[in-house]
Amino acid sequence: MRTSWTGPLTKRRRAVVVTGASGGVGRATALAFAARGDRVALLARGREGLAAAADEVERAGGEALVVTVDMSDAKAVDDAAQKVADAFGHIDVWVNNAFSGVFAPFTEINPDEFRRVTEVTYLGYVFGTRAALRHMLPRDKGTIVQVGSALAYRGVPLQSAYCGAKHAIQGFNESLRCELLHSRSGVRTTMVQLPAVNTPQFEWVLNRMPGRARPVAPVYQPEVAARAIVHAAAHGRRREYWVGGSTAATLIANAVMPGILDRYLGRTGFDAQQDEGSHQGPGNLWSPADGPHGHDFGAHGRFDGEAASGSAQEWASRNRGRVGMGLLVGGLGAVATVGLRRRGWAALQRT
């Protein structure tokens, strides 16, 4: 652990845990917390990615603690949480983000592979949440952020294991939230539903498609997701955040016309998730992608050329108060304008 942070204590330095922090959204999220001067525990399997992430966290102004752990191992996750508590004194924020996946038709995913995706992506969140609660409940304080996806509501072809796990996280989190509300706990849980993001996952997931795996457009940069996650951590009373216009459109369409969406995705979903060429990648289902290769994948994937660095919907989601006030002021202005016009017209008629 390094302690290079020397900035002014304008805000209390939180003790934050980010799982899946070696790359992608987890990496970007860790850096976003670090930019606030927070102490950030980086949890993942990949040693090369974790070491590079720790260096970036410290350069960004945070304090890094590296903990190597497989999130599918409940005892290992408990031990990791204890290491964080021992180092930082407590845990303020726990971000569940680690996942694995397989791009293939359901009939081409074998039972062990499906189980592994479920254990990492769903049970990893369960084990992470349990470990966080063990340290938060006695203090009656803390926020757990579940990093979700539009796929937590809307399944797509070729990702049955991942979609199933995200759906399970959604139901699990709702149940837990109700229990915390019932007990009037000061611990909060919230979920952030993400769009397609430009991360290295498309290079390292197990891929049995004929083409190279890619996200369904539109694609957003991981920093867009990171901003929403950091905001959710500070505003845990809100049950859910949607990131990206595509997420909002997908969830609304699925609620209104799911059958039509089934047919649409059946026609377009296969091609939309593949690029030309074939690429199996190192695969990270059973071992870290950086493994013996010693390669750090970073936060970004190969889609920088098309990925959006901002989202009007995400900004509006983080700034509901401003949006509401703007709508109120605009509405009052419109009413006043109509009233003045009517008075002017009436005055003209009297002359």
Stockholm file with secondary structure:
# STOCKHOLM 1.0

chainA/1-351         MRTSWTGPLTKRRRAVVVTGASGGVGRATALAFAARGDRVALLARGREGLAAAADEVERAGGEALVVTVDMSDAKAVDDAAQKVADAFGHIDVWVNNAFSGVFAPFTEINPDEFRRVTEVTYLGYVFGTRAALRHMLPRDKGTIVQVGSALAYRGVPLQSAYCGAKHAIQGFNESLRCELLHSRSGVRTTMVQLPAVNTPQFEWVLNRMPGRARPVAPVYQPEVAARAIVHAAAHGRRREYWVGGSTAATLIANAVMPGILDRYLGRTGFDAQQDEGSHQGPGNLWSPADGPHGHDFGAHGRFDGEAASGSAQEWASRNRGRVGMGLLVGGLGAVATVGLRRRGWAALQRT
#=GR chainA/1-351 SS CCCCCCCCCSSCCCEEEEETTTSHHHHHHHHHHHTTTCEEEEEESCHHHHHHHHHHHHHHTCEEEEEECCTTCHHHHHHHHHHHHHHHSSCSEEEECCCCCEESCGGGSCHHHHHHHHIIIIIHHHHHHHHHHHHHGGGTCEEEEEEEEGGGTSCCTTCHHHHHHHHHHHHHHHHHHHHHHHTTCSEEEEEEEECEECCTHHHHSEECSSSEECCCSSEECHHHHHHHHHHHHHCTTSSEEECSHHHHHHHHHHHHCHHHHHHHHHHHHHHHTEESSCCCCSCCSSSCSSGGGTCCCCSCCSCTTTCBSCCHHHHHHHTHHHHHHHHHHHHHHHHHHHHHHHHHHHHHHHC
#=GC SS_cons         CCCCCCCCCSSCCCEEEEETTTSHHHHHHHHHHHTTTCEEEEEESCHHHHHHHHHHHHHHTCEEEEEECCTTCHHHHHHHHHHHHHHHSSCSEEEECCCCCEESCGGGSCHHHHHHHHIIIIIHHHHHHHHHHHHHGGGTCEEEEEEEEGGGTSCCTTCHHHHHHHHHHHHHHHHHHHHHHHTTCSEEEEEEEECEECCTHHHHSEECSSSEECCCSSEECHHHHHHHHHHHHHCTTSSEEECSHHHHHHHHHHHHCHHHHHHHHHHHHHHHTEESSCCCCSCCSSSCSSGGGTCCCCSCCSCTTTCBSCCHHHHHHHTHHHHHHHHHHHHHHHHHHHHHHHHHHHHHHHC
//
